[in-house]
Amino acid sequence: MKGSQLTVYAATQGYRKHHVPVVDWILEEVRKVGIVGATVVEATETIDMHGKYHAARFFELADQPVAVTVVAEDVRIDALLDRLRQGGASLFYTRGLIEYEVLGET
């Protein structure tokens, strides 16, 4: 199958949208457009799109950088990006064309 891999970088765990952590909001938008899988990666350090340094620290995990990655058909990725844009959150993303397949029994 052919489609796109989208990675959305949410600067920190503490960033909120609609009174919920932005990662939870992104995952809900992923579900709403019919994408059935997502991976959340928590990083230890990052520099955000504004040049600000963020790091996970023992006492302040709310500043831990996170990224959400999904793979799906282009039409679903386009729908997800439309929903994220409409949500108004300040997010950075990368998108790449990929080929993918599910191996083994489903």
C-alpha positions in Angstrom: 0.0 0.0 0.0 1.1 3.6 -0.5 0.4 6.5 1.7 2.1 8.9 4.1 3.8 8.9 7.4 3.0 11.9 9.5 4.9 12.9 12.6 3.4 15.7 14.7 5.8 17.2 17.2 4.1 18.5 20.3 6.7 20.6 22.1 6.0 19.2 25.6 3.8 16.8 27.6 2.4 19.9 29.4 1.0 21.6 26.3 -2.8 21.5 26.4 -5.6 21.9 23.9 -9.2 22.1 24.9 -8.2 21.5 28.5 -6.6 18.1 27.7 -2.9 17.2 27.0 -2.2 18.0 23.3 -1.1 14.4 22.7 -4.5 13.1 23.9 -6.2 15.7 21.6 -4.1 14.6 18.6 -4.8 10.9 19.3 -8.5 11.7 19.4 -8.3 13.5 16.1 -6.4 10.5 14.7 -9.3 8.2 15.8 -12.0 10.6 14.4 -10.5 10.4 10.8 -10.4 6.6 10.9 -6.6 6.0 11.4 -6.3 2.9 13.4 -2.7 3.1 14.7 -0.5 5.8 16.2 2.8 5.8 18.1 3.7 8.3 20.8 7.4 8.8 21.4 8.6 10.6 24.4 12.0 12.2 24.0 14.5 13.4 26.6 15.5 16.6 24.9 14.5 18.8 21.9 14.7 22.3 20.5 11.3 23.4 19.4 10.3 25.4 16.2 10.9 28.6 18.1 14.5 27.6 19.2 13.4 27.0 22.8 15.1 24.1 24.6 12.9 21.5 26.3 14.0 18.5 28.4 12.5 15.9 30.6 13.7 16.4 34.2 13.0 14.3 37.3 10.9 17.1 38.8 9.4 18.6 35.7 8.1 15.9 33.3 5.5 18.3 31.9 8.4 19.8 29.8 9.1 16.3 28.2 9.1 16.6 24.4 6.7 14.2 22.5 6.0 13.2 18.9 3.0 11.4 17.5 3.5 9.3 14.3 0.8 7.8 12.1 0.8 5.9 8.8 -2.2 5.9 6.6 -3.6 6.5 3.1 -3.0 10.1 1.9 -6.8 10.9 2.1 -6.8 10.1 5.8 -3.6 12.0 6.5 -5.1 15.0 4.6 -8.2 14.8 6.8 -6.2 14.6 10.0 -4.1 17.7 9.0 -7.3 19.6 8.2 -8.7 18.8 11.7 -5.4 19.7 13.4 -5.3 23.0 11.5 -8.9 23.8 12.5 -8.0 23.0 16.1 -5.7 26.0 16.2 -2.8 24.3 18.2 0.7 25.4 17.4 2.3 22.3 16.0 5.2 21.3 13.8 4.9 18.2 11.5 6.8 16.3 8.9 5.2 14.2 6.2 6.8 11.7 3.9 5.4 9.4 1.2 5.9 5.7 2.1 5.0 2.2 1.1 3.7 0.0 3.8 2.1 -3.4 4.5 0.8 -5.5 7.3 2.7 -8.8 7.6 1.4 -12.0 9.1 -2.1 -12.8 10.3 -4.5 -10.0 11.1 
